[in-house]
């Protein structure tokens, strides 16, 4: 996921930097509120993609004494920051600028063709970036719906880029509509309404992203499909009578912690129990490569009762 995610992030960063420059130039010439909102949006998106790349780099640091499970969740932290930037710098600014333009409207009196050309170019460049994100996502999405893919993804980069690019394309269309109506009527209110529509869209996308990233930060289990592979691997291990219970946790997008209690065949031979546990661990790693940390506890399962297979320590003689 990281490779495909980073490719989509780089494509989006290159597109947004180019678009931001042209939008700021168009705003300087026309003073269009929609153009300024879109320019700020593209600048915020560029910063967001830089944050995603930084988070991906920092997440690759080796574990240390204080962070013994590594830094994989840094990618979730930076993706959560992205949602905050999108909400504040992108959404709220566009709403403010649109509100200001609606209450003090003025048309686009000079360089009237510039915003239309810039927005059309922006749609083309954002479309290419969005196509890259869709192509990389399709390699992992399989047959699930786009909504389910975004909701269930444990790696944050592709869902973030998909939503950002979708919001950017929709925002460009809204900005183009506002500019065209302003040019056609001479009424700057339409330009302001276009800016406010862009802001409302960005706020909604930012809130959705924040909710999803918060869930990942709190710690989500492995996907249903991954958990089933792990369960099947344990239950099919020779010597395992049954899986008593299991818990999984994503320590990072590509790292899963597995903790389970297994019912093993009753025996007083510790070597046999150890071999059963080792075999179950190997089976889990083969079935689910993301299962990096595996902790399996053996027990003897009896209906309505679980006992510890280790021999009880004899009590000290009384004096």
N, C-alpha and C positions, 0 to 999 in steps of 0.2 A: 504493500500500500504506500509506503513512504516514497518509493521511487516514482510511481505514477502521480502521487499527490504533489511532489516537488516539481515535476514537469509541468503540471497544470498551474502551480503557483508561479513559476517563472514566466510562463506564457501570459498569465494574467498581469503580472508586474510589468512586463515589457509593453503590453497593450495600454495599461492605465497610465504609465508615465508619458507615453506619446500622446494619449488623448488629453491628459491633464494640461499639457503645454498648449495644445491647440485651443482648448476650451478657455483657458485664461486669456489667450490672445484675442479670442473672439469676444469675450466679455469686456476686455479693455477697449475694444473698438465700438461695441454696441451698447454696453451697460445693461445687458439683458439679465434679469434676475434668474431666469431658468438656466442661462449659460453659467452664471456664477455658482448656482447650486450644483450644477453638473460638474463644474471644475473642482469645487471643494470635494464633491463625492469621489471623483477620480483620484484626487490627491489623497483622500482618506483611504481609498482602496489600495493605493500604492503602498502607503504605510502599513496597512494590514497585511499585505503579502510579504513585506519585509519582516513583520513580526512572526508570521508563520514559518518563514525560512530560518529565522533566529531560533524559534522554539524547536524546530526539527534538529538544528545543530546542537543545541544545548541538551536535548534529550538523549543524545548519543554518548554523553559523558559516562565514564565507568562508575560503578557503585563505590561508595566510600563508607566509613564507619558510621556516619550520621544518617546516610541514606542507603541502607543496605540492600534495598530492592531497586536501586538505580534511580534515574531521573526521567523515566518514560512519560510521566504525567506532565512534564513541562510543556508538551505539545498541547495539552488541554488548557493549561494556564494561559498560554499566549493566544489560543483560539478564543478564550473567554474575554481576554483584553480586546481582541478584534471586534467582538460584539459590542463592547462599550464604546470603542472608537466610532464604529458605524452608527451607533445610536446618537452619540453626542456631536461629533464633528460632522457627520454626514446628515443624519435625520433632523436633529434639532436646528442646525444652522439653516438647512433648506426651508424648514417651516418658518423660521424667523424672517429670512430674506423674502419669502413669498408673502408673509403677512405685511411686511413693510411695503412691498411693491403694490399690493392690493389697496392699501390705504393711501398710497402716493403714486398712482399709476402714471406712467408715461410710455409712449410708444417707442419703437426702434426707428430712429430718424436717420441714422447713417449706417453705411456698410450693411445694408439690410440682407444681402445674400450670404454674408459670412456665417451667421449662426446656423443657417440651413445646411450649408456645405459641411461645416464642422460636425454637426450632429449626424449627418449622413455618413461621414467618414468614421465617426465614433461608433455608429451602429455596425459598420463593417468590421472594425477592429475588435469590438467587444464580441461580435458574432464569431470571429475566428478563435478568440480566447475561450468562449463558451463551448465551441465545438471541441477544442482540446480537452476541456474538463469532462465533457460528455463521453468522449472516446476513452479516456482513461478510466472513467467510472464504469463504463460498460464492461471493461475487463474483469471487474469484481462484482458487478451488480447481479449478473445472472438473469434469472427470469422474474425477480421480485420487482415490485413497482418502485417508481422513483421516490415516492413518499416513504415507503418502508425502508428503502436503501438509506435515505438521509437519516431517518429516525434510528435505525439499528447500527449504523456505521460506528465502529470503535476508533477508527483513525479520523481525525477531524479535518484534515486539509481539503480533501475532495468535497465533502458536504459544504464547507465554508465557501470554497471557490465557486461551486455550483450555484449557491444561493446569491453570492455577491454578483456573479456574472448575470444571473437571471434578473436581479434587481437593477443592475446597471443597464441592461438592454431595455427593460420596461421603463426605467427612468428616462432613457434617451428618447424613447417613443413619446412619453409624456411631455418632455421638454420640446420636442419637435412640434407636437400638436399645439402647445402653448405659444411657441414662436410663430408658427404659421397663422394661428388665429389673431395674434397681435399684429402681424404684418398685414393681414387681410382687413382688419377692422380699425387699426390704428389705436386700439384700446389696450393699454398696458396691463389691465386687470387679468387678461388671459395669461400673460407671461407670469404674473404672480401666482395665479392658480396652478400653473404648471409646476412652479417651484414647490408649492405647498403639497401637491400630489406626490412629487418626488420625495419630499420629507416624510410624508405619512407612510409611503412604501418602505423607506429605509428604516423607519422606527419599527414597523411590524417585523421586517426581516431580522433586525437586531435583537428584538425581544425573543423571537423564535430561536435564534442562534444561542442567546444567553441561557435559555432554558435547557437546550440540548447540551451545551458545554458544562453547565452546572451539574447535570446528571452524570456526565463523564468524570468530572472532578470528584464528585462524591464517591464514585466507584461503581461501575456496572459489571455485571456478571458476563461470562462468555456468552456469545450468541446461542440461541436455542440449538442451531445445527451443530456448533462446536461442542456444546455440552452433551448432545446425544452421541457424538463420536467418542467423547471421553467415557461416557457411561458404558457404551458398547464395548470399548476396549477393556475396561475393568471387568465387566461381567463375563467376558469371554476368556479371561485369563485362567489357566488351569490352577486349581487350588483355591480359587475365590468362590465361595458358596453364593454370596450375594453382596450387592452394594447397599450398605445400611443408610448412609446419607452422604451428600457431596455438596461442597460450596466452591464457587469459582469467582475470581476477581481479576479484572483487567488492571495490571500495574502500569500499563502503557498500551498504545495501540497494537503492538505486536508481542506483548508479554502477558501471559495469563498465569495466575496462581491457582493451583488446584489443591484443595484439602478434602479428604474423604475418609470415611470409616468403612472398612471392609469386613465382612464376615468370612473367616477362613476356616478350613477344616481343623477340628480340635486335634492338637498334638502337643506333646511336651518337648518336641525337638525345635529349638529356636532357629536352627539353620534352615529348616523346611519353611517356617513362617517367613524368614528373611528372604528366601528365594522366591516365594510367592509374591511378596511386596515388590522385590526388584523386577520380577517379570511383569507385574502390573504397571510399574513405572515405565518400563520400556515400551509396553503396548500403548500407553497414553501418549508418549512422545511421538511414536510412529503415526498414531491416528490424528494427533493435533500438534503440529510443530510449534505453535505459539505457547504451549504448556511448558513454560521455562522452569517454574518453581512448583514442585509436586511434593506434597506431604500426605502420606497414606498411613493410617493407623489401623492395625489389625485387631479384630475382636472375634469372639465366638458368638454366633447369632443363635439364639433360642427364641422361639415365638414368645412375644411380649416381654422378652428379657435379653439383655446383652451383657455378657460377662467378659472380663479381661482374661485373655488366654495365658498370660504369664502366671507361673506358679506363685501362690501366695507366700509372702515372707513369713517364716515361722515366728511366733511370738517369743519374746525373751522369757526364759524360765523365771518364775516368781521365787522369792527368797523368804 
